Amino acid sequence: MSAARSAIDSASAFPNPELEYLGGNARARNPGATAGNVTTVTLTQPLDMPWRRSARIGAAEAGLEATSATTRAFEADLLARVRGRYFEVLRREAELKNAREDGAAMESVRARIAKRVETGDAPRFELIKADAETLNAQKTAQAAGFRVDQARSLLRQSVGGALPAEFTLSGQLGDVPALQPLDGLRKQLGESSPELARARAETVRAERQLELERAQRWPNWR
């Protein structure tokens, strides 16, 4: 942004005068000619033609608008990525909670089956099957825990080191704002979308740059 603003200042500046100094010795080749040192000093002030100046400033101003739109698009993309990873953590935590509840329920079922096998009310095969289901539930819970750690790491990566390693989200997975009607979303997208604003700004900058290139076909006046 600072560079784009400085570009407007540079485009608004008038050209500096040019000073040219030439010095040397002159030799007399014809009778009556004077020999000696020859010095020439020339001061030239280029004229900044209005059509070229306005086109140059317009191109710089369009560049500032394009840079501003790019910044807004980057901020919107970053915010969307943070929100997505925020809800991803909530989703993974909910999956882990369900996996642990399933594991606890399977442990209870396995304990009842083991009691029945001890008393002879159920065959040994039922306990083997319950052990396999319990082990499967434990592995599912362990994998869910790994996914939670990964989602939390991605969220910290998005917001920076200010977020501690051990943090707790206060939101709920269902705390998603209600969507507007489709027509309203289309209207809002056309008015406030940073990507569309950037595309429009880039188009204007290209048009101003084209005007500048056309204006530069005229020669400079000094």
Backbone torsions as a table, in degrees:
resi	resn	phi	psi	omega
1	MET	NA	-42.4	179.8
2	SER	-63.3	-39.9	179.5
3	ALA	-65.3	-39.0	179.4
4	ALA	-67.6	-38.9	176.9
5	ARG	-66.9	-39.6	178.0
6	SER	-65.4	-30.0	177.6
7	ALA	-65.1	-34.1	176.5
8	ILE	-67.1	-42.8	177.2
9	ASP	-61.3	-40.9	179.2
10	SER	-66.6	-39.3	179.6
11	ALA	-69.1	-28.7	-179.3
12	SER	-82.2	-14.0	-177.4
13	ALA	-73.3	143.1	176.1
14	PHE	-79.8	150.3	-180.0
15	PRO	-65.2	143.9	179.2
16	ASN	-75.6	149.7	174.8
17	PRO	-68.0	154.7	-179.2
18	GLU	-112.9	128.5	180.0
19	LEU	-111.6	126.5	-178.4
20	GLU	-123.8	130.1	-178.6
21	TYR	-124.5	128.1	177.3
22	LEU	-126.6	136.4	179.1
23	GLY	-143.3	147.8	-179.7
24	GLY	-179.4	-174.4	179.3
25	ASN	-107.1	138.1	177.1
26	ALA	-107.5	134.2	179.0
27	ARG	-109.4	140.4	-179.4
28	ALA	-82.1	118.4	177.6
29	ARG	-102.7	-23.4	-178.8
30	ASN	-116.9	151.5	177.5
31	PRO	-60.7	137.3	179.4
32	GLY	88.6	-9.8	178.3
33	ALA	-75.5	148.8	-177.7
34	THR	-97.1	128.5	176.8
35	ALA	-101.0	160.5	178.4
36	GLY	142.4	-165.2	-178.9
37	ASN	-75.3	141.2	177.3
38	VAL	-124.4	128.0	-179.3
39	THR	-129.8	134.4	178.2
40	THR	-130.3	129.3	176.6
41	VAL	-122.3	125.7	-178.6
42	THR	-124.7	127.4	176.4
43	LEU	-113.1	121.1	-176.8
44	THR	-122.3	131.1	176.9
45	GLN	-115.0	106.8	177.1
46	PRO	-64.8	141.5	178.2
47	LEU	-92.7	125.1	179.2
48	ASP	-86.6	99.4	-175.8
49	MET	-66.3	139.7	-175.9
50	PRO	-58.0	-40.3	-177.9
51	TRP	-66.1	-32.9	178.0
52	ARG	-79.1	-38.5	-178.6
53	ARG	-65.4	-46.2	-179.3
54	SER	-64.5	-38.5	178.4
55	ALA	-66.7	-38.2	-179.9
56	ARG	-67.0	-43.8	179.4
57	ILE	-66.9	-40.2	178.8
58	GLY	-62.1	-39.2	177.7
59	ALA	-65.1	-39.4	178.8
60	ALA	-67.5	-40.8	178.8
61	GLU	-66.2	-39.0	176.0
62	ALA	-64.8	-34.8	176.1
63	GLY	-64.0	-38.2	176.9
64	LEU	-64.6	-42.7	178.8
65	GLU	-64.7	-39.4	177.8
66	ALA	-65.3	-40.1	178.1
67	THR	-65.5	-40.8	177.8
68	SER	-63.3	-42.0	178.0
69	ALA	-65.0	-37.8	177.0
70	THR	-63.7	-39.4	177.7
71	THR	-64.3	-43.6	178.5
72	ARG	-64.6	-37.6	177.8
73	ALA	-65.0	-40.1	177.8
74	PHE	-64.3	-43.0	179.0
75	GLU	-63.4	-41.8	179.2
76	ALA	-65.0	-40.4	179.2
77	ASP	-65.9	-40.7	178.5
78	LEU	-64.6	-42.7	179.5
79	LEU	-63.7	-41.6	178.5
80	ALA	-64.1	-38.3	179.2
81	ARG	-67.1	-39.1	178.5
82	VAL	-65.9	-42.9	178.6
83	ARG	-62.6	-43.5	179.1
84	GLY	-60.6	-42.3	-179.8
85	ARG	-73.2	-28.9	174.9
86	TYR	-62.0	-49.9	179.4
87	PHE	-70.9	-25.8	175.5
88	GLU	-64.9	-39.8	176.4
89	VAL	-63.2	-44.4	179.1
90	LEU	-61.4	-40.0	-179.9
91	ARG	-66.6	-43.4	-180.0
92	ARG	-66.7	-37.1	177.1
93	GLU	-65.6	-38.3	177.2
94	ALA	-65.6	-39.3	176.4
95	GLU	-62.4	-41.8	179.0
96	LEU	-64.0	-40.9	178.8
97	LYS	-61.9	-44.7	178.7
98	ASN	-65.0	-39.3	179.7
99	ALA	-64.8	-39.4	178.4
100	ARG	-68.0	-38.5	177.4
101	GLU	-65.1	-39.9	176.4
102	ASP	-63.5	-39.8	178.3
103	GLY	-63.8	-41.1	178.7
104	ALA	-65.4	-40.2	178.6
105	ALA	-65.1	-38.7	179.0
106	MET	-67.2	-36.3	175.9
107	GLU	-61.8	-40.2	179.2
108	SER	-66.6	-41.5	178.4
109	VAL	-64.9	-40.8	179.8
110	ARG	-63.6	-39.3	179.3
111	ALA	-63.9	-40.1	179.3
112	ARG	-67.7	-40.1	178.4
113	ILE	-65.1	-41.5	177.9
114	ALA	-59.9	-39.1	178.8
115	LYS	-65.0	-39.8	179.3
116	ARG	-68.0	-36.2	178.1
117	VAL	-66.5	-38.7	179.4
118	GLU	-63.9	-37.3	-179.1
119	THR	-85.2	-4.0	178.9
120	GLY	84.3	9.1	179.7
121	ASP	-82.3	-13.1	-179.7
122	ALA	-139.6	149.2	179.6
123	PRO	-72.4	161.8	-179.9
124	ARG	-62.5	-28.2	-178.8
125	PHE	-61.0	-34.1	179.4
126	GLU	-63.6	-37.1	179.2
127	LEU	-70.5	-38.8	178.2
128	ILE	-62.3	-42.5	179.3
129	LYS	-65.6	-38.3	178.5
130	ALA	-66.8	-37.9	176.9
131	ASP	-62.3	-40.8	179.1
132	ALA	-65.5	-42.1	178.8
133	GLU	-66.0	-37.7	178.6
134	THR	-66.0	-43.5	177.9
135	LEU	-63.2	-38.4	178.3
136	ASN	-64.7	-40.0	178.3
137	ALA	-66.1	-37.4	178.0
138	GLN	-65.7	-41.1	177.9
139	LYS	-65.7	-37.6	177.7
140	THR	-63.9	-42.3	178.2
141	ALA	-66.0	-38.5	178.5
142	GLN	-64.8	-43.1	177.7
143	ALA	-64.1	-37.9	177.2
144	ALA	-64.1	-35.9	176.7
145	GLY	-65.2	-39.3	177.2
146	PHE	-63.6	-39.7	179.0
147	ARG	-67.1	-33.9	175.4
148	VAL	-64.4	-45.6	178.7
149	ASP	-60.8	-40.3	178.9
150	GLN	-65.6	-43.4	179.7
151	ALA	-65.2	-39.3	178.4
152	ARG	-66.2	-38.8	178.4
153	SER	-64.3	-40.8	178.6
154	LEU	-65.8	-36.3	178.0
155	LEU	-66.9	-42.6	176.9
156	ARG	-64.3	-35.1	177.4
157	GLN	-64.5	-32.9	-178.4
158	SER	-75.1	-37.5	-175.3
159	VAL	-96.9	-11.1	177.8
160	GLY	98.8	179.9	-176.3
161	GLY	-73.4	-5.0	179.4
162	ALA	-65.8	-25.2	178.7
163	LEU	-83.5	122.6	-177.8
164	PRO	-66.4	163.1	-179.2
165	ALA	-64.8	-37.3	178.8
166	GLU	-103.2	102.2	-179.8
167	PHE	-133.3	161.8	179.8
168	THR	-129.4	130.5	177.5
169	LEU	-87.3	134.2	-176.8
170	SER	-90.2	-10.5	-177.1
171	GLY	-81.5	175.4	177.1
172	GLN	-119.9	155.2	-177.2
173	LEU	-62.8	-28.4	-179.5
174	GLY	-86.4	0.5	-178.4
175	ASP	-81.8	61.1	178.6
176	VAL	-106.9	126.8	-179.3
177	PRO	-61.5	146.1	-179.5
178	ALA	-67.7	141.0	179.9
179	LEU	-77.6	144.1	175.7
180	GLN	-76.0	165.0	173.8
181	PRO	-59.8	156.1	-174.9
182	LEU	-60.3	-40.3	179.5
183	ASP	-63.4	-39.4	177.9
184	GLY	-65.9	-39.0	178.3
185	LEU	-65.4	-39.8	178.4
186	ARG	-63.4	-42.6	179.2
187	LYS	-65.0	-43.8	179.1
188	GLN	-64.6	-38.0	179.1
189	LEU	-64.2	-41.8	179.6
190	GLY	-68.1	-27.9	-176.4
191	GLU	-90.9	-35.3	-170.3
192	SER	-124.4	6.2	-179.7
193	SER	-68.5	122.5	179.0
194	PRO	-66.7	-29.7	179.0
195	GLU	-68.1	-42.6	177.2
196	LEU	-67.3	-38.5	177.5
197	ALA	-62.9	-38.8	178.0
198	ARG	-66.3	-41.5	179.3
199	ALA	-63.6	-40.9	178.2
200	ARG	-66.0	-41.0	179.4
201	ALA	-65.4	-38.9	177.7
202	GLU	-65.5	-35.5	176.9
203	THR	-65.1	-44.2	179.0
204	VAL	-64.6	-40.4	179.0
205	ARG	-63.1	-40.4	178.2
206	ALA	-64.6	-38.4	178.5
207	GLU	-66.2	-42.0	179.0
208	ARG	-66.3	-38.0	178.4
209	GLN	-66.3	-36.1	176.5
210	LEU	-65.0	-41.1	176.4
211	GLU	-61.8	-39.6	179.0
212	LEU	-64.7	-43.2	179.9
213	GLU	-64.2	-36.9	177.4
214	ARG	-68.0	-39.1	179.6
215	ALA	-66.8	-28.7	-178.6
216	GLN	-75.4	-4.9	175.5
217	ARG	-71.0	-24.7	178.2
218	TRP	-76.9	142.5	-177.4
219	PRO	-71.9	156.9	174.8
220	ASN	-76.8	146.8	176.4
221	TRP	-109.2	133.7	-178.0
222	ARG	-124.3	NA	NA
